[in-house]
Protein backbone atom coordinates (compact mmCIF):
# COMPACT_ATOMS: atom_id res chain seq x y z
CA UNK A 1 0.00 0.00 0.00
CA UNK A 2 2.74 2.45 0.97
CA UNK A 3 4.77 1.43 -2.08
CA UNK A 4 1.81 2.18 -4.36
CA UNK A 5 1.35 5.63 -2.81
CA UNK A 6 5.04 6.37 -3.25
CA UNK A 7 4.93 5.16 -6.85
CA UNK A 8 1.89 7.36 -7.61
CA UNK A 9 3.60 10.34 -5.99
CA UNK A 10 6.73 9.76 -8.06
CA UNK A 11 4.62 9.50 -11.21
CA UNK A 12 2.88 12.79 -10.41
CA UNK A 13 6.24 14.47 -9.81
CA UNK A 14 7.60 13.12 -13.09
CA UNK A 15 4.48 14.31 -14.90
CA UNK A 16 4.83 17.78 -13.37
CA UNK A 17 8.49 17.91 -14.37
CA UNK A 18 7.57 16.98 -17.94
CA UNK A 19 5.00 19.81 -18.03
CA UNK A 20 7.56 22.27 -16.65
CA UNK A 21 10.09 21.18 -19.27
CA UNK A 22 7.51 21.59 -22.04
CA UNK A 23 6.71 25.13 -20.92
CA UNK A 24 10.40 26.00 -20.67
CA UNK A 25 10.99 24.64 -24.19
CA UNK A 26 8.03 26.60 -25.54
CA UNK A 27 9.32 29.82 -23.98
CA UNK A 28 12.72 29.31 -25.57
CA UNK A 29 10.99 28.79 -28.92
CA UNK A 30 8.99 32.03 -28.63
CA UNK A 31 10.40 34.60 -31.03
CA UNK A 32 11.65 37.81 -29.38
CA UNK A 33 9.14 39.91 -31.33
CA UNK A 34 6.28 37.90 -29.88
CA UNK A 35 7.72 38.34 -26.39
CA UNK A 36 8.01 42.10 -26.90
CA UNK A 37 4.43 42.25 -28.15
CA UNK A 38 3.25 40.25 -25.17
CA UNK A 39 5.13 42.53 -22.77
CA UNK A 40 3.58 45.60 -24.41
CA UNK A 41 0.08 44.12 -24.19
CA UNK A 42 0.67 43.20 -20.56
CA UNK A 43 1.72 46.76 -19.77
CA UNK A 44 -1.37 48.20 -21.45
CA UNK A 45 -3.63 45.78 -19.59
CA UNK A 46 -1.90 46.57 -16.29
CA UNK A 47 -2.42 50.28 -16.83
CA UNK A 48 -6.06 49.74 -17.76
CA UNK A 49 -6.61 47.60 -14.66
CA UNK A 50 -4.94 50.20 -12.44
CA UNK A 51 -7.17 52.91 -13.93
CA UNK A 52 -10.28 50.81 -13.39
CA UNK A 53 -9.31 50.18 -9.78
CA UNK A 54 -8.83 53.90 -9.21
CA UNK A 55 -12.29 54.56 -10.63
CA UNK A 56 -13.80 51.90 -8.40
CA UNK A 57 -12.01 53.38 -5.36
CA UNK A 58 -13.38 56.82 -6.23
CA UNK A 59 -16.91 55.45 -6.61
CA UNK A 60 -16.69 53.64 -3.27
CA UNK A 61 -15.37 56.78 -1.60
CA UNK A 62 -18.32 58.79 -2.97
CA UNK A 63 -20.80 56.16 -1.80
CA UNK A 64 -19.32 56.16 1.69
CA UNK A 65 -19.94 59.90 2.14
mmCIF file of the N, C-alpha and C atoms, coordinates in Angstrom:
data_MODEL
# 
_entry.id   MODEL 
# 
loop_
_atom_site.group_PDB 
_atom_site.id 
_atom_site.type_symbol 
_atom_site.label_atom_id 
_atom_site.label_alt_id 
_atom_site.label_comp_id 
_atom_site.label_asym_id 
_atom_site.label_entity_id 
_atom_site.label_seq_id 
_atom_site.pdbx_PDB_ins_code 
_atom_site.Cartn_x 
_atom_site.Cartn_y 
_atom_site.Cartn_z 
_atom_site.occupancy 
_atom_site.B_iso_or_equiv 
_atom_site.pdbx_formal_charge 
_atom_site.auth_seq_id 
_atom_site.auth_comp_id 
_atom_site.auth_asym_id 
_atom_site.auth_atom_id 
_atom_site.pdbx_PDB_model_num 
ATOM 1   N N  . UNK A 1 1  ? 0.828   -1.196 0.000   1.00 0.00 ? 1  UNK A N  1 
ATOM 2   C CA . UNK A 1 1  ? 0.000   0.000  0.000   1.00 0.00 ? 1  UNK A CA 1 
ATOM 3   C C  . UNK A 1 1  ? 0.867   1.253  0.000   1.00 0.00 ? 1  UNK A C  1 
ATOM 4   N N  . UNK A 1 2  ? 1.853   1.286  0.901   1.00 0.00 ? 2  UNK A N  1 
ATOM 5   C CA . UNK A 1 2  ? 2.739   2.447  0.969   1.00 0.00 ? 2  UNK A CA 1 
ATOM 6   C C  . UNK A 1 2  ? 3.549   2.563  -0.313  1.00 0.00 ? 2  UNK A C  1 
ATOM 7   N N  . UNK A 1 3  ? 3.994   1.422  -0.836  1.00 0.00 ? 3  UNK A N  1 
ATOM 8   C CA . UNK A 1 3  ? 4.772   1.432  -2.078  1.00 0.00 ? 3  UNK A CA 1 
ATOM 9   C C  . UNK A 1 3  ? 3.961   1.998  -3.232  1.00 0.00 ? 3  UNK A C  1 
ATOM 10  N N  . UNK A 1 4  ? 2.675   1.666  -3.288  1.00 0.00 ? 4  UNK A N  1 
ATOM 11  C CA . UNK A 1 4  ? 1.814   2.183  -4.356  1.00 0.00 ? 4  UNK A CA 1 
ATOM 12  C C  . UNK A 1 4  ? 1.653   3.693  -4.230  1.00 0.00 ? 4  UNK A C  1 
ATOM 13  N N  . UNK A 1 5  ? 1.487   4.181  -3.022  1.00 0.00 ? 5  UNK A N  1 
ATOM 14  C CA . UNK A 1 5  ? 1.346   5.630  -2.811  1.00 0.00 ? 5  UNK A CA 1 
ATOM 15  C C  . UNK A 1 5  ? 2.622   6.353  -3.218  1.00 0.00 ? 5  UNK A C  1 
ATOM 16  N N  . UNK A 1 6  ? 3.758   5.762  -2.876  1.00 0.00 ? 6  UNK A N  1 
ATOM 17  C CA . UNK A 1 6  ? 5.036   6.373  -3.247  1.00 0.00 ? 6  UNK A CA 1 
ATOM 18  C C  . UNK A 1 6  ? 5.183   6.366  -4.760  1.00 0.00 ? 6  UNK A C  1 
ATOM 19  N N  . UNK A 1 7  ? 4.830   5.259  -5.392  1.00 0.00 ? 7  UNK A N  1 
ATOM 20  C CA . UNK A 1 7  ? 4.933   5.156  -6.852  1.00 0.00 ? 7  UNK A CA 1 
ATOM 21  C C  . UNK A 1 7  ? 4.033   6.192  -7.531  1.00 0.00 ? 7  UNK A C  1 
ATOM 22  N N  . UNK A 1 8  ? 2.795   6.357  -7.031  1.00 0.00 ? 8  UNK A N  1 
ATOM 23  C CA . UNK A 1 8  ? 1.892   7.358  -7.608  1.00 0.00 ? 8  UNK A CA 1 
ATOM 24  C C  . UNK A 1 8  ? 2.445   8.765  -7.411  1.00 0.00 ? 8  UNK A C  1 
ATOM 25  N N  . UNK A 1 9  ? 3.022   9.022  -6.250  1.00 0.00 ? 9  UNK A N  1 
ATOM 26  C CA . UNK A 1 9  ? 3.601   10.345 -5.985  1.00 0.00 ? 9  UNK A CA 1 
ATOM 27  C C  . UNK A 1 9  ? 4.760   10.610 -6.935  1.00 0.00 ? 9  UNK A C  1 
ATOM 28  N N  . UNK A 1 10 ? 5.595   9.613  -7.137  1.00 0.00 ? 10 UNK A N  1 
ATOM 29  C CA . UNK A 1 10 ? 6.731   9.760  -8.060  1.00 0.00 ? 10 UNK A CA 1 
ATOM 30  C C  . UNK A 1 10 ? 6.226   9.999  -9.479  1.00 0.00 ? 10 UNK A C  1 
ATOM 31  N N  . UNK A 1 11 ? 5.181   9.300  -9.875  1.00 0.00 ? 11 UNK A N  1 
ATOM 32  C CA . UNK A 1 11 ? 4.617   9.496  -11.214 1.00 0.00 ? 11 UNK A CA 1 
ATOM 33  C C  . UNK A 1 11 ? 4.060   10.913 -11.373 1.00 0.00 ? 11 UNK A C  1 
ATOM 34  N N  . UNK A 1 12 ? 3.397   11.423 -10.335 1.00 0.00 ? 12 UNK A N  1 
ATOM 35  C CA . UNK A 1 12 ? 2.877   12.795 -10.406 1.00 0.00 ? 12 UNK A CA 1 
ATOM 36  C C  . UNK A 1 12 ? 4.019   13.799 -10.509 1.00 0.00 ? 12 UNK A C  1 
ATOM 37  N N  . UNK A 1 13 ? 5.077   13.568 -9.757  1.00 0.00 ? 13 UNK A N  1 
ATOM 38  C CA . UNK A 1 13 ? 6.236   14.468 -9.810  1.00 0.00 ? 13 UNK A CA 1 
ATOM 39  C C  . UNK A 1 13 ? 6.864   14.429 -11.197 1.00 0.00 ? 13 UNK A C  1 
ATOM 40  N N  . UNK A 1 14 ? 7.029   13.233 -11.755 1.00 0.00 ? 14 UNK A N  1 
ATOM 41  C CA . UNK A 1 14 ? 7.603   13.116 -13.093 1.00 0.00 ? 14 UNK A CA 1 
ATOM 42  C C  . UNK A 1 14 ? 6.720   13.796 -14.131 1.00 0.00 ? 14 UNK A C  1 
ATOM 43  N N  . UNK A 1 15 ? 5.407   13.658 -13.985 1.00 0.00 ? 15 UNK A N  1 
ATOM 44  C CA . UNK A 1 15 ? 4.481   14.307 -14.905 1.00 0.00 ? 15 UNK A CA 1 
ATOM 45  C C  . UNK A 1 15 ? 4.597   15.831 -14.799 1.00 0.00 ? 15 UNK A C  1 
ATOM 46  N N  . UNK A 1 16 ? 4.683   16.330 -13.569 1.00 0.00 ? 16 UNK A N  1 
ATOM 47  C CA . UNK A 1 16 ? 4.832   17.776 -13.370 1.00 0.00 ? 16 UNK A CA 1 
ATOM 48  C C  . UNK A 1 16 ? 6.137   18.273 -13.972 1.00 0.00 ? 16 UNK A C  1 
ATOM 49  N N  . UNK A 1 17 ? 7.207   17.518 -13.788 1.00 0.00 ? 17 UNK A N  1 
ATOM 50  C CA . UNK A 1 17 ? 8.495   17.906 -14.372 1.00 0.00 ? 17 UNK A CA 1 
ATOM 51  C C  . UNK A 1 17 ? 8.430   17.938 -15.894 1.00 0.00 ? 17 UNK A C  1 
ATOM 52  N N  . UNK A 1 18 ? 7.717   16.999 -16.480 1.00 0.00 ? 18 UNK A N  1 
ATOM 53  C CA . UNK A 1 18 ? 7.567   16.980 -17.937 1.00 0.00 ? 18 UNK A CA 1 
ATOM 54  C C  . UNK A 1 18 ? 6.800   18.215 -18.406 1.00 0.00 ? 18 UNK A C  1 
ATOM 55  N N  . UNK A 1 19 ? 5.753   18.603 -17.658 1.00 0.00 ? 19 UNK A N  1 
ATOM 56  C CA . UNK A 1 19 ? 5.000   19.814 -18.033 1.00 0.00 ? 19 UNK A CA 1 
ATOM 57  C C  . UNK A 1 19 ? 5.866   21.054 -17.901 1.00 0.00 ? 19 UNK A C  1 
ATOM 58  N N  . UNK A 1 20 ? 6.664   21.123 -16.839 1.00 0.00 ? 20 UNK A N  1 
ATOM 59  C CA . UNK A 1 20 ? 7.557   22.269 -16.646 1.00 0.00 ? 20 UNK A CA 1 
ATOM 60  C C  . UNK A 1 20 ? 8.562   22.349 -17.796 1.00 0.00 ? 20 UNK A C  1 
ATOM 61  N N  . UNK A 1 21 ? 9.119   21.210 -18.163 1.00 0.00 ? 21 UNK A N  1 
ATOM 62  C CA . UNK A 1 21 ? 10.086  21.181 -19.268 1.00 0.00 ? 21 UNK A CA 1 
ATOM 63  C C  . UNK A 1 21 ? 9.436   21.616 -20.572 1.00 0.00 ? 21 UNK A C  1 
ATOM 64  N N  . UNK A 1 22 ? 8.203   21.194 -20.802 1.00 0.00 ? 22 UNK A N  1 
ATOM 65  C CA . UNK A 1 22 ? 7.505   21.585 -22.038 1.00 0.00 ? 22 UNK A CA 1 
ATOM 66  C C  . UNK A 1 22 ? 7.282   23.086 -22.084 1.00 0.00 ? 22 UNK A C  1 
ATOM 67  N N  . UNK A 1 23 ? 6.908   23.680 -20.962 1.00 0.00 ? 23 UNK A N  1 
ATOM 68  C CA . UNK A 1 23 ? 6.705   25.131 -20.915 1.00 0.00 ? 23 UNK A CA 1 
ATOM 69  C C  . UNK A 1 23 ? 8.034   25.858 -21.137 1.00 0.00 ? 23 UNK A C  1 
ATOM 70  N N  . UNK A 1 24 ? 9.082   25.372 -20.504 1.00 0.00 ? 24 UNK A N  1 
ATOM 71  C CA . UNK A 1 24 ? 10.400  25.998 -20.674 1.00 0.00 ? 24 UNK A CA 1 
ATOM 72  C C  . UNK A 1 24 ? 10.849  25.927 -22.131 1.00 0.00 ? 24 UNK A C  1 
ATOM 73  N N  . UNK A 1 25 ? 10.637  24.781 -22.769 1.00 0.00 ? 25 UNK A N  1 
ATOM 74  C CA . UNK A 1 25 ? 10.993  24.639 -24.185 1.00 0.00 ? 25 UNK A CA 1 
ATOM 75  C C  . UNK A 1 25 ? 10.173  25.588 -25.053 1.00 0.00 ? 25 UNK A C  1 
ATOM 76  N N  . UNK A 1 26 ? 8.898   25.716 -24.754 1.00 0.00 ? 26 UNK A N  1 
ATOM 77  C CA . UNK A 1 26 ? 8.029   26.599 -25.535 1.00 0.00 ? 26 UNK A CA 1 
ATOM 78  C C  . UNK A 1 26 ? 8.470   28.057 -25.383 1.00 0.00 ? 26 UNK A C  1 
ATOM 79  N N  . UNK A 1 27 ? 8.873   28.438 -24.186 1.00 0.00 ? 27 UNK A N  1 
ATOM 80  C CA . UNK A 1 27 ? 9.317   29.816 -23.979 1.00 0.00 ? 27 UNK A CA 1 
ATOM 81  C C  . UNK A 1 27 ? 10.600  30.105 -24.747 1.00 0.00 ? 27 UNK A C  1 
ATOM 82  N N  . UNK A 1 28 ? 11.483  29.118 -24.804 1.00 0.00 ? 28 UNK A N  1 
ATOM 83  C CA . UNK A 1 28 ? 12.718  29.306 -25.568 1.00 0.00 ? 28 UNK A CA 1 
ATOM 84  C C  . UNK A 1 28 ? 12.425  29.412 -27.056 1.00 0.00 ? 28 UNK A C  1 
ATOM 85  N N  . UNK A 1 29 ? 11.340  28.782 -27.502 1.00 0.00 ? 29 UNK A N  1 
ATOM 86  C CA . UNK A 1 29 ? 10.991  28.785 -28.917 1.00 0.00 ? 29 UNK A CA 1 
ATOM 87  C C  . UNK A 1 29 ? 10.219  30.044 -29.309 1.00 0.00 ? 29 UNK A C  1 
ATOM 88  N N  . UNK A 1 30 ? 9.758   30.826 -28.327 1.00 0.00 ? 30 UNK A N  1 
ATOM 89  C CA . UNK A 1 30 ? 8.993   32.028 -28.625 1.00 0.00 ? 30 UNK A CA 1 
ATOM 90  C C  . UNK A 1 30 ? 9.904   33.075 -29.236 1.00 0.00 ? 30 UNK A C  1 
ATOM 91  N N  . UNK A 1 31 ? 9.564   33.585 -30.406 1.00 0.00 ? 31 UNK A N  1 
ATOM 92  C CA . UNK A 1 31 ? 10.397  34.599 -31.030 1.00 0.00 ? 31 UNK A CA 1 
ATOM 93  C C  . UNK A 1 31 ? 10.417  35.879 -30.186 1.00 0.00 ? 31 UNK A C  1 
ATOM 94  N N  . UNK A 1 32 ? 11.540  36.588 -30.174 1.00 0.00 ? 32 UNK A N  1 
ATOM 95  C CA . UNK A 1 32 ? 11.653  37.814 -29.380 1.00 0.00 ? 32 UNK A CA 1 
ATOM 96  C C  . UNK A 1 32 ? 10.564  38.837 -29.697 1.00 0.00 ? 32 UNK A C  1 
ATOM 97  N N  . UNK A 1 33 ? 10.174  38.946 -30.958 1.00 0.00 ? 33 UNK A N  1 
ATOM 98  C CA . UNK A 1 33 ? 9.139   39.914 -31.332 1.00 0.00 ? 33 UNK A CA 1 
ATOM 99  C C  . UNK A 1 33 ? 7.827   39.583 -30.639 1.00 0.00 ? 33 UNK A C  1 
ATOM 100 N N  . UNK A 1 34 ? 7.507   38.306 -30.550 1.00 0.00 ? 34 UNK A N  1 
ATOM 101 C CA . UNK A 1 34 ? 6.278   37.896 -29.877 1.00 0.00 ? 34 UNK A CA 1 
ATOM 102 C C  . UNK A 1 34 ? 6.358   38.213 -28.397 1.00 0.00 ? 34 UNK A C  1 
ATOM 103 N N  . UNK A 1 35 ? 7.537   38.029 -27.800 1.00 0.00 ? 35 UNK A N  1 
ATOM 104 C CA . UNK A 1 35 ? 7.717   38.345 -26.386 1.00 0.00 ? 35 UNK A CA 1 
ATOM 105 C C  . UNK A 1 35 ? 7.565   39.838 -26.148 1.00 0.00 ? 35 UNK A C  1 
ATOM 106 N N  . UNK A 1 36 ? 8.111   40.643 -27.041 1.00 0.00 ? 36 UNK A N  1 
ATOM 107 C CA . UNK A 1 36 ? 8.014   42.097 -26.899 1.00 0.00 ? 36 UNK A CA 1 
ATOM 108 C C  . UNK A 1 36 ? 6.553   42.533 -27.027 1.00 0.00 ? 36 UNK A C  1 
ATOM 109 N N  . UNK A 1 37 ? 5.840   41.932 -27.974 1.00 0.00 ? 37 UNK A N  1 
ATOM 110 C CA . UNK A 1 37 ? 4.427   42.251 -28.154 1.00 0.00 ? 37 UNK A CA 1 
ATOM 111 C C  . UNK A 1 37 ? 3.633   41.863 -26.910 1.00 0.00 ? 37 UNK A C  1 
ATOM 112 N N  . UNK A 1 38 ? 3.931   40.711 -26.371 1.00 0.00 ? 38 UNK A N  1 
ATOM 113 C CA . UNK A 1 38 ? 3.247   40.247 -25.170 1.00 0.00 ? 38 UNK A CA 1 
ATOM 114 C C  . UNK A 1 38 ? 3.535   41.180 -23.994 1.00 0.00 ? 38 UNK A C  1 
ATOM 115 N N  . UNK A 1 39 ? 4.772   41.612 -23.851 1.00 0.00 ? 39 UNK A N  1 
ATOM 116 C CA . UNK A 1 39 ? 5.127   42.533 -22.766 1.00 0.00 ? 39 UNK A CA 1 
ATOM 117 C C  . UNK A 1 39 ? 4.395   43.862 -22.925 1.00 0.00 ? 39 UNK A C  1 
ATOM 118 N N  . UNK A 1 40 ? 4.287   44.338 -24.161 1.00 0.00 ? 40 UNK A N  1 
ATOM 119 C CA . UNK A 1 40 ? 3.582   45.595 -24.407 1.00 0.00 ? 40 UNK A CA 1 
ATOM 120 C C  . UNK A 1 40 ? 2.090   45.449 -24.080 1.00 0.00 ? 40 UNK A C  1 
ATOM 121 N N  . UNK A 1 41 ? 1.490   44.360 -24.497 1.00 0.00 ? 41 UNK A N  1 
ATOM 122 C CA . UNK A 1 41 ? 0.077   44.122 -24.195 1.00 0.00 ? 41 UNK A CA 1 
ATOM 123 C C  . UNK A 1 41 ? -0.142  44.002 -22.691 1.00 0.00 ? 41 UNK A C  1 
ATOM 124 N N  . UNK A 1 42 ? 0.776   43.346 -22.021 1.00 0.00 ? 42 UNK A N  1 
ATOM 125 C CA . UNK A 1 42 ? 0.675   43.202 -20.565 1.00 0.00 ? 42 UNK A CA 1 
ATOM 126 C C  . UNK A 1 42 ? 0.723   44.571 -19.893 1.00 0.00 ? 42 UNK A C  1 
ATOM 127 N N  . UNK A 1 43 ? 1.615   45.416 -20.346 1.00 0.00 ? 43 UNK A N  1 
ATOM 128 C CA . UNK A 1 43 ? 1.724   46.760 -19.768 1.00 0.00 ? 43 UNK A CA 1 
ATOM 129 C C  . UNK A 1 43 ? 0.435   47.549 -19.975 1.00 0.00 ? 43 UNK A C  1 
ATOM 130 N N  . UNK A 1 44 ? -0.116  47.491 -21.182 1.00 0.00 ? 44 UNK A N  1 
ATOM 131 C CA . UNK A 1 44 ? -1.374  48.205 -21.453 1.00 0.00 ? 44 UNK A CA 1 
ATOM 132 C C  . UNK A 1 44 ? -2.508  47.678 -20.570 1.00 0.00 ? 44 UNK A C  1 
ATOM 133 N N  . UNK A 1 45 ? -2.590  46.372 -20.433 1.00 0.00 ? 45 UNK A N  1 
ATOM 134 C CA . UNK A 1 45 ? -3.629  45.784 -19.589 1.00 0.00 ? 45 UNK A CA 1 
ATOM 135 C C  . UNK A 1 45 ? -3.426  46.156 -18.122 1.00 0.00 ? 45 UNK A C  1 
ATOM 136 N N  . UNK A 1 46 ? -2.186  46.175 -17.676 1.00 0.00 ? 46 UNK A N  1 
ATOM 137 C CA . UNK A 1 46 ? -1.895  46.566 -16.294 1.00 0.00 ? 46 UNK A CA 1 
ATOM 138 C C  . UNK A 1 46 ? -2.319  48.002 -16.037 1.00 0.00 ? 46 UNK A C  1 
ATOM 139 N N  . UNK A 1 47 ? -2.028  48.879 -16.983 1.00 0.00 ? 47 UNK A N  1 
ATOM 140 C CA . UNK A 1 47 ? -2.416  50.278 -16.833 1.00 0.00 ? 47 UNK A CA 1 
ATOM 141 C C  . UNK A 1 47 ? -3.938  50.420 -16.837 1.00 0.00 ? 47 UNK A C  1 
ATOM 142 N N  . UNK A 1 48 ? -4.603  49.681 -17.709 1.00 0.00 ? 48 UNK A N  1 
ATOM 143 C CA . UNK A 1 48 ? -6.061  49.737 -17.762 1.00 0.00 ? 48 UNK A CA 1 
ATOM 144 C C  . UNK A 1 48 ? -6.665  49.222 -16.459 1.00 0.00 ? 48 UNK A C  1 
ATOM 145 N N  . UNK A 1 49 ? -6.115  48.150 -15.917 1.00 0.00 ? 49 UNK A N  1 
ATOM 146 C CA . UNK A 1 49 ? -6.612  47.598 -14.660 1.00 0.00 ? 49 UNK A CA 1 
ATOM 147 C C  . UNK A 1 49 ? -6.397  48.582 -13.518 1.00 0.00 ? 49 UNK A C  1 
ATOM 148 N N  . UNK A 1 50 ? -5.227  49.214 -13.484 1.00 0.00 ? 50 UNK A N  1 
ATOM 149 C CA . UNK A 1 50 ? -4.942  50.196 -12.436 1.00 0.00 ? 50 UNK A CA 1 
ATOM 150 C C  . UNK A 1 50 ? -5.922  51.368 -12.529 1.00 0.00 ? 50 UNK A C  1 
ATOM 151 N N  . UNK A 1 51 ? -6.215  51.833 -13.737 1.00 0.00 ? 51 UNK A N  1 
ATOM 152 C CA . UNK A 1 51 ? -7.174  52.915 -13.930 1.00 0.00 ? 51 UNK A CA 1 
ATOM 153 C C  . UNK A 1 51 ? -8.567  52.520 -13.470 1.00 0.00 ? 51 UNK A C  1 
ATOM 154 N N  . UNK A 1 52 ? -8.960  51.298 -13.802 1.00 0.00 ? 52 UNK A N  1 
ATOM 155 C CA . UNK A 1 52 ? -10.283 50.814 -13.394 1.00 0.00 ? 52 UNK A CA 1 
ATOM 156 C C  . UNK A 1 52 ? -10.379 50.719 -11.874 1.00 0.00 ? 52 UNK A C  1 
ATOM 157 N N  . UNK A 1 53 ? -9.308  50.268 -11.241 1.00 0.00 ? 53 UNK A N  1 
ATOM 158 C CA . UNK A 1 53 ? -9.312  50.180 -9.778  1.00 0.00 ? 53 UNK A CA 1 
ATOM 159 C C  . UNK A 1 53 ? -9.402  51.563 -9.142  1.00 0.00 ? 53 UNK A C  1 
ATOM 160 N N  . UNK A 1 54 ? -8.733  52.531 -9.727  1.00 0.00 ? 54 UNK A N  1 
ATOM 161 C CA . UNK A 1 54 ? -8.825  53.904 -9.206  1.00 0.00 ? 54 UNK A CA 1 
ATOM 162 C C  . UNK A 1 54 ? -10.253 54.423 -9.327  1.00 0.00 ? 54 UNK A C  1 
ATOM 163 N N  . UNK A 1 55 ? -10.888 54.139 -10.454 1.00 0.00 ? 55 UNK A N  1 
ATOM 164 C CA . UNK A 1 55 ? -12.288 54.559 -10.634 1.00 0.00 ? 55 UNK A CA 1 
ATOM 165 C C  . UNK A 1 55 ? -13.196 53.897 -9.604  1.00 0.00 ? 55 UNK A C  1 
ATOM 166 N N  . UNK A 1 56 ? -12.988 52.621 -9.379  1.00 0.00 ? 56 UNK A N  1 
ATOM 167 C CA . UNK A 1 56 ? -13.795 51.904 -8.397  1.00 0.00 ? 56 UNK A CA 1 
ATOM 168 C C  . UNK A 1 56 ? -13.568 52.490 -7.006  1.00 0.00 ? 56 UNK A C  1 
ATOM 169 N N  . UNK A 1 57 ? -12.311 52.768 -6.669  1.00 0.00 ? 57 UNK A N  1 
ATOM 170 C CA . UNK A 1 57 ? -12.014 53.376 -5.363  1.00 0.00 ? 57 UNK A CA 1 
ATOM 171 C C  . UNK A 1 57 ? -12.729 54.715 -5.217  1.00 0.00 ? 57 UNK A C  1 
ATOM 172 N N  . UNK A 1 58 ? -12.711 55.510 -6.286  1.00 0.00 ? 58 UNK A N  1 
ATOM 173 C CA . UNK A 1 58 ? -13.375 56.815 -6.233  1.00 0.00 ? 58 UNK A CA 1 
ATOM 174 C C  . UNK A 1 58 ? -14.882 56.652 -6.057  1.00 0.00 ? 58 UNK A C  1 
ATOM 175 N N  . UNK A 1 59 ? -15.481 55.699 -6.753  1.00 0.00 ? 59 UNK A N  1 
ATOM 176 C CA . UNK A 1 59 ? -16.912 55.446 -6.610  1.00 0.00 ? 59 UNK A CA 1 
ATOM 177 C C  . UNK A 1 59 ? -17.254 54.999 -5.189  1.00 0.00 ? 59 UNK A C  1 
ATOM 178 N N  . UNK A 1 60 ? -16.447 54.124 -4.630  1.00 0.00 ? 60 UNK A N  1 
ATOM 179 C CA . UNK A 1 60 ? -16.687 53.643 -3.269  1.00 0.00 ? 60 UNK A CA 1 
ATOM 180 C C  . UNK A 1 60 ? -16.562 54.800 -2.284  1.00 0.00 ? 60 UNK A C  1 
ATOM 181 N N  . UNK A 1 61 ? -15.563 55.629 -2.492  1.00 0.00 ? 61 UNK A N  1 
ATOM 182 C CA . UNK A 1 61 ? -15.372 56.785 -1.596  1.00 0.00 ? 61 UNK A CA 1 
ATOM 183 C C  . UNK A 1 61 ? -16.587 57.707 -1.657  1.00 0.00 ? 61 UNK A C  1 
ATOM 184 N N  . UNK A 1 62 ? -17.128 57.929 -2.845  1.00 0.00 ? 62 UNK A N  1 
ATOM 185 C CA . UNK A 1 62 ? -18.322 58.792 -2.974  1.00 0.00 ? 62 UNK A CA 1 
ATOM 186 C C  . UNK A 1 62 ? -19.528 58.157 -2.296  1.00 0.00 ? 62 UNK A C  1 
ATOM 187 N N  . UNK A 1 63 ? -19.659 56.850 -2.409  1.00 0.00 ? 63 UNK A N  1 
ATOM 188 C CA . UNK A 1 63 ? -20.802 56.161 -1.801  1.00 0.00 ? 63 UNK A CA 1 
ATOM 189 C C  . UNK A 1 63 ? -20.713 56.161 -0.269  1.00 0.00 ? 63 UNK A C  1 
ATOM 190 N N  . UNK A 1 64 ? -19.504 56.186 0.250   1.00 0.00 ? 64 UNK A N  1 
ATOM 191 C CA . UNK A 1 64 ? -19.323 56.160 1.695   1.00 0.00 ? 64 UNK A CA 1 
ATOM 192 C C  . UNK A 1 64 ? -19.599 57.502 2.344   1.00 0.00 ? 64 UNK A C  1 
ATOM 193 N N  . UNK A 1 65 ? -19.699 58.557 1.566   1.00 0.00 ? 65 UNK A N  1 
ATOM 194 C CA . UNK A 1 65 ? -19.944 59.896 2.142   1.00 0.00 ? 65 UNK A CA 1 
ATOM 195 C C  . UNK A 1 65 ? -21.356 60.054 2.585   1.00 0.00 ? 65 UNK A C  1 
# 
